[in-house]
Amino acid sequence: MLSAGPPRQDAPPAPAGLTEQLRLRLQEVVGDEYLIERLVGRGGYACVYAAREVALERPLAFKVLLP
């Protein structure tokens, strides 16, 4: 099994509140089909969120590129 490992330490920090804004916007986009659960990690170019497919109760992840 592959592990993502710890977040990169050399990545610039995201502006305060940006990752929460992205999570809320992602939930708005995917609607009721998926439940965005939490931020898994952030790198220099993207954030990864743990999610769950509601109909199949299947875990998955969304990668969102930073603006």
Phi, psi and omega in degrees: 000136179276145177241139181288334181078182182287157177298151178297136180275341182270359180285138178293145181293144176288147177304148183307129177083352184296316183295326177289321176298319178296319179299315180295319179293320177299316179299321178297318183291315185279346175068216185273356182287331183229148175247117178279117189267313185191164174282128179268318181190165180220135176242195181289337186237347186204163172241146178242130181242135173283140181216174178222131174283116189297312186297321184255359182052045184249129178285149177202181180224148174244135174252126184241123178289138179289146180290000000 
